[in-house]
Amino acid sequence: LLLAPRVFLLVSSYFITDRVLEKVCLAASLPKEEVLFFHRSSWITLVFLSRPFSNTLETWGVYLTAYAIFCDLSPVFLGAVIAFGSYSRITFPAYVIPLLLYKVRQLDKSFMIQSRRRMMLH
């Protein structure tokens, strides 16, 4: 009975974090095997993600935010994940700001390309 939450968190951590890392590695052209090896063998992953701490929810929120940004998911999903992460832990926005700045830069690049195309047509 006491191990049930830990087993649940360990299994769900595998499905959430490892699957999200695979998708992000594919989207960002990173070596998937190396990233997953260092993530799976990390002391923090083995100890903290298998316990019901607020750090676990914060980590899942950061992973899901990265997944939403790198895989171009709906802004509604991104907003829901950011709202959930901010509610679960106050330090969550500090970890998400670099990801959001990356997304803004990415959107700015696509906006500039589109505006240049429009200028060339006129």
Backbone hydrogen bonds, N-H to C=O, Kabsch-Sander energy under -0.5 kcal/mol:
donor,donor_aa,acceptor,acceptor_aa,energy
7,V,3,L,-2.7
8,F,4,A,-2.6
9,L,5,P,-2.5
10,L,6,R,-2.5
11,V,7,V,-2.5
12,S,8,F,-2.8
13,S,9,L,-2.3
14,Y,10,L,-1.7
15,F,11,V,-2.1
16,I,12,S,-2.7
17,T,13,S,-1.9
18,D,13,S,-0.8
18,D,14,Y,-1.0
19,R,14,Y,-0.8
20,V,16,I,-2.1
21,L,17,T,-2.5
22,E,18,D,-2.1
23,K,19,R,-2.1
24,V,20,V,-2.7
25,C,21,L,-2.5
26,L,22,E,-2.0
27,A,23,K,-2.4
28,A,24,V,-2.6
29,S,25,C,-0.6
30,L,25,C,-2.5
32,K,30,L,-0.8
35,V,31,P,-2.0
36,L,32,K,-2.6
37,F,33,E,-2.1
38,F,34,E,-2.4
39,H,35,V,-2.1
40,R,36,L,-2.8
41,S,37,F,-2.0
42,S,39,H,-0.8
46,L,42,S,-2.2
47,V,43,W,-2.4
48,F,44,I,-1.8
49,L,44,I,-1.0
49,L,45,T,-0.7
51,R,48,F,-1.2
53,F,51,R,-2.3
56,T,53,F,-0.6
57,L,53,F,-1.0
58,E,54,S,-2.2
59,T,55,N,-2.7
60,W,56,T,-2.5
61,G,57,L,-2.2
62,V,58,E,-2.3
63,Y,59,T,-2.6
64,L,60,W,-2.8
65,T,61,G,-2.1
66,A,62,V,-2.4
67,Y,63,Y,-2.4
68,A,64,L,-2.4
69,I,65,T,-2.2
70,F,66,A,-2.9
71,C,67,Y,-2.0
72,D,69,I,-0.8
73,L,68,A,-2.2
78,L,74,S,-2.0
79,G,75,P,-2.6
80,A,76,V,-2.3
81,V,77,F,-2.4
82,I,78,L,-2.3
83,A,79,G,-2.4
84,F,80,A,-2.5
85,G,81,V,-2.8
86,S,82,I,-2.4
87,Y,83,A,-1.9
88,S,84,F,-2.2
89,R,85,G,-1.8
92,F,89,R,-1.2
94,A,91,T,-0.7
95,Y,91,T,-0.9
95,Y,92,F,-1.1
96,V,92,F,-1.4
97,I,93,P,-2.0
100,L,96,V,-2.4
101,L,97,I,-2.5
102,Y,98,P,-1.9
103,K,99,L,-2.0
104,V,100,L,-2.5
105,R,101,L,-2.4
106,Q,102,Y,-2.4
107,L,103,K,-2.6
108,D,104,V,-2.5
109,K,105,R,-2.2
110,S,106,Q,-1.9
111,F,107,L,-2.2
112,M,108,D,-2.5
113,I,109,K,-2.2
114,Q,110,S,-2.2
115,S,111,F,-2.5
116,R,112,M,-2.2
117,R,113,I,-2.0
118,R,114,Q,-2.0
119,M,115,S,-2.1
120,M,116,R,-2.1
121,L,117,R,-1.6
122,H,118,R,-1.3
